[in-house]
């Protein structure tokens, strides 16, 4: 009964001072809302990276040059192109590598493996009286299966295209939509690229299904690696071999990834005279690194937003101290009629907790709405934001708001409980 009476008195106090109560809650509302929204952005980024890496395919190992310098013209510094098609060929020997099911080389392409250091080869693509920007991906026929793509219309490049160095090309879904509206209408059409010294007319033989997400998979144009090598003969190693920017290896079983990774490292190092001028990583390696970065970002964003919660708590303490001064006479009367210090302490703590709980609840609603509104927006940055509200972030923000109410409400409540009833009754 005492608790209920105290709760009723606290509610009555809020009702009689609506503006002050609202301003007191505002700091908590903003703080909790910011924590929810910013943590949702961090969680969304982490989920997006995970989805992108998983979407590359399954049981994959990525081999790349060790250095990532750029020549400034859209092509990676030629001195860093340490991998060649011979390295890929050496991994296709099933007697040596029975655990490897497929190997594919590529030059250019989208930012694979969530590696933003890889420089994309962007070019203007013209067709059907329109133009758009596309990313050149020069690769081999098994690229579509290793990297888990689906052909929406037409067909993918074949071994015959590689042998003939054909000018057939497969478009990403966005590229096809920009130039021809639908995948079906793009098949058989001619497109032209102007990339450095290359001015090449190509025939569209296929269109890939939409991959979505924040990646650039849908803005690719894929042509045979041999065709690309012929048109850009300067992309050669010092011994005249064809350079590639990445070799993707598909392993038969996830349990053999580490075994295959070690074997691949040893083989390519032997090809390079014992020099390990390349990196070998699995999808799990990439996920671990990316998730560590995303978690750090999420914690940092949450901590920044948490500052506003502390500011809100200080505001609560200030308002409660003012309330103690204003209600000194009331406290004196309550003590005079039998209320002890513990009851006064409980009353002011309950008032502080009610303010923070109510503010926290509204803040959760504001944060969830803000996260939902921001999801899928680019805000002029050119890339969309993905948000993901989790129960953990809601519980953390709500719990912290309650703790702040307790922490910043205890001192004013303690001050109120220590008032001498005689001195308090003398207060005007």
N, C-alpha and C positions, 0 to 999 in steps of 0.2 A: 504493500500500500504506500509506504514511504517513497519508493522508487516511482510509482505511478503519479503520486502527487508532485514529486519533483519534476517529472517529465511534463506534467500538465502546466506547471508554473513556467518551465522553460519555453514551452510552446506559446504560452500567453505573452511572454516577454518578446518573442519574435514577432508575433502578430501586432503588437503595439509599436514596434519599431521596424516596419517593413523595409524602409530605404536602407537603414543601417545593416539590417540582416542581409539584404541583397548585395550590398557592396562588400560585406564580409565574405560572402560566398563566392564573389566574382573571381577572386584570386585562385581559389581552389578549382573552380570551374575551368578557368583558362589553363591552369597547370595540368589537371587531369586530362583535359581535352588534348593538350599538346603532347603529353606522354603517349596517349593512345594513338594519335595520328602519326607521330614521328616513328614510333615503334612499328606501326603498321607498314610504313614506307620501308623501314629496314627489313622487316620480315618478308615483305613482298619482293624486295631486291634479292634476298637470299633464295626464296622459292623460285624466282625467275632464273637465277643462275643454275640452280639445281635442275630445273626443267630443261634448260638449254643443253646442259652437259649430257643429261640422260637422253635427250632427243637426238643426239648425234648418232646414236646407235647403241649396240650392246657389246660388252667385252672388247673394248677398243683400246689400243695403245697408239700414242701419237709421237712421232719422231720429227724434231724440228732443229734447225740450226741453233747453235748456242747463243749467237748474238742476234740482236734485233734492231740494228741501226737502220735508218732510212736515208736514202739518197736525196730525199726532198722532192722527188718527182713522182711519187706514188709507187715506186718499186724499191724494195728493200735493197740496201747497200750491197752491190754485187760481191764484195769481199766476204759478206756473211752467208752467201749461198753455198754452204758446205755439202749439202746433200745432192745426190744425182740419181738418175733412174737406175744406174747400176746397183746402188744401195738397195733399192726396192727389189730389183731382180734377185739379188743374193738372198733375200728373205723368202722367196717363193719356192725354195727347194724343200719339198715335203719330206724328203728323207732326213734332212737336218732339222726342219721345223715342223714336225707332225702336228703340233698344237696350234699352228697358224692356219686359218681357213681362207684368208684373203688378204691381199696387200694392194693398196692403191696410192699412186703418187698424184700430187697436184701442185699447180702453181697459181698463186692468186687465191681467190675465193673469199668468202665471208670470214669474219673473225671466229675461226673454229676453236673448239675446245675452251671457249670462254676466255681466249687469250687476246686481249685487246691490244697487245703489242704488235700483232701481225698487221702489216700494211696491206690494205685492200687495193686492188687494181681497178679503179673506177674509170669508166669511159662513157662518152655520149653514144647512145644507141638510137638510130633513126629508122623508122619504118612506118608505112601507112600514112605518110605525111605528118607524122608526129615524131617527137623525140623525148627521151627519158634518160635517166642516169642508171647505169647497170654496173655490177661488179663482175669482172672477168674471172671465171674459174676454168682453168685448163686442166683436164684430168683424164681418167680412163673409164672404160665401160662399167667396171664393178663399183665405181663410186656411188652409184644410186642405191645399191644393196648394202654396202658397207656402212654408209652414212644414213641409212634408213629413210630415204626419200621415196615418194610415191609419184608416179607419172600420171597426171590428170588427163592428158590428151596426147595422142601421138606416141612416140617411142623415145628411148634414150639413145645416146651415141653407142655405136657397136665397135667390135674389133675391126670390121671392114672400114669404118670411118677412120680408125687409127692407122690402118695400113695405107689407105689412100690419101691420108692427110686431108680429109674432106672438109668442106666449109659448112657442114651441118652444125646447127646450134640448138640447144635446149634452153628455154627461158624460164625464169622464176615466175611465180603467179602474178606478182605485182607488175613486173616488167611487161608481161603479156597483156595484162589489163590496161596498162597505160597506153600501149600501142595499138592493141587490137580488140579491146573490150572483153572478149571471152577466149578461153583456151582453144576451143575448136576453130575459131576464126583465125587464129594465129598460125595454124599448121599449114605448111607449104608457102608461107609468105617470106619475102626477102627483107632483111634488115642490114644496116650498114654501121660499122664502127669506125671511129677515128681515134686511134690510140697511139700517140707518138708518131713514129714513122709508118705505122700500120693503117692502111685504109682498105678495109676488107668487107666484101659483100657476103652475107651468110644466109642460109636457108633454114627456117625454123622447122624442126622435125618433131619437137615435143615441148610440152609445158608441164612443169612440176606442180603438184598439189600445194596448196597454201600451208606453210609451217606456222605462221603467226609468231607471237611473242615480240621481243624487242630486238631480235637478231636481224641479220641482213640476208637470210636464206632466200627470201622471196624476191630479192632484187638482183639475183644472180643471172648470168648468161653463161652456159656451160658449153665448151667446145673441146674437141680432141686435143690432148696434150701435144701430140705430134704436129698438129696444125699450128698450134701456138709456137712451138719450138722452131718450126720452119720460118714463120713470119718474124720471129724475134731471135735471129741467130746469135746475137751478142750475149744471150743468157746461156753461157757455157762456162764450165769449170776450166781451170788452167790446162788440163789435159784434154780438153775438147769434149768432155762428157756433158750431157744435158742436165742442167740444174733443176731442182724442184724446191719448193718452199716447205713442203710437208709430206710425210709418208704416214698413212694411216693403216694400222695392222688390226685385223679382226681375229680374235682368238676363239678357239672352239668352245672353251669352258672358262667360266669366271675364275675357277680355282687354279687355272694355269697362267693367270695374268702375270704374276711376279716371276714365274719361271721363264715365260716368254720375254718379259722385259729384260731380264738379265742376259738371255741368249741374244736378243736383238742388239743390246748395248755392246756385247763382246764382238759380234760379227761386224757391225758397222765400224767400230773402233779399229778392227783389223783391216778393214777396207781403207781406212784413213791413215794407215801407218802407225797405229797405236794412239793417235790423237783423238781425244773425245771432244770434238768441236761441234757437238750436237747434244740435244737433250731428249730423253725418253721418259714419257709420263703416261700413266693410265688414267682412266676416267675418275677412279677413286682418288688419285693424287690431286687431280684438278678440283674435284669436289671438296676435298679437305681444305685446300688452300683458299678456294673461293668462299667456303662457308666460314672459315676463320675471319676473313676480311669482313664478310657481311655481318657476322656476330659482333665484331668490334665496332662496326658502324652503327649497328642497332643499339648497342650499349651506350655509345657516345651520344647518339641522338636522344635516347631516353634520359641520359644524365643532363644534357642541355635543357631539355624540357622540364626535368625535375627541379631546376633552379627556380622556375616560376612557382612550383609548389611550395618551396621554402619561403619565397617572398609572400605567397598567400598565407602561410602559417604565421609569419611575422605580423601580417595585417590582422589576423585573428587575435593574436596576443595584444596588439595595440587596442583593438576595439573592446576586447574583454577587460583590459585595464581601465579603459574609459568607463565601461559599464559598471565596474566595481565602484569607481568614484561616484558615479551618478546614483548608484543604488545603495550607498552607504547607510542611509537612514532605514531603508527596507531591511538590510541585513541586521541592523541593530534591533529592529522590531521583532524579526524572526528569532533572533537569539534570546530576546527578552521573554518571549512566549514559550521558550523551551527548545528551540532548534540548537543542536550542538555544532561544533566546528566541522565534524565529519559530514553532517547533512549539508552545510553550506558549501563545503568543498565539493561534494558530490553534485550539487545543483549546478555549479559553474562548469565543472568538467562535462556534465551531460550536455549543457548548452553548447560548449565548444565542439563536442563530438557530433551533435545533431547538425550543426552548421557544416562541418566537414563532410559528413555522410551525405547530406542532401546535396551539397556542392559537388561531391565526388560522383554521385549518381547522375546529376545533370551533365557534369564534365564527361563522363563515359559516353552518354548519348551524343554530346557535341563531337567528341573525338571519333566515334564510329561513323557519324554522318559525314564529317570532314574527310575521313579516309575513303568512304564510298564515293564521295563527289570527286576526290582527287584520282581515284583509280581509272586508268586509261587516258588521263589527260597528259598533254605534253608541255603545257604552259610556255610555249614558244621555244622549247629547248631542242625540238626535233626528235626526241625519243619519249615514248609514253612512260608514265609512272605506274608501277604496279603496287598496290597496297594489299596487305593481308592482316586483318584484325584477328588476333588470337585470344583465347580465354586467359592465357598467361598474362598478357599485357593488361587486360582488364582487371584481373585479380591483383596484380602488382600495383597498378595505379590506384585502385580502390583501397587496398590495404595501406598504402603509403599515406593516402589522404586521411584515413582514420588515425594512423599513428601521429600524423602532424597535428590533428585536433587534440589528441591526448598530450603530446609534447608541449605544444604552445598554449594549451589551455590550463595546464597544471599550475603554472606560476601565478596567473591571475586568480585562479580558484584558491590557491594557497593564501594569497594576499587577502582575499575576501574572508576566508575562514579564520584568519588571525585577528580580525577587527574586534576591538573591545566593544561590547554592546553599549556601555554607558557613553563612550566617546562617539560611537556611531549614532546614538540617539540625539546627541548634541549637534550633529552635523545639520546645517541648514539645507 
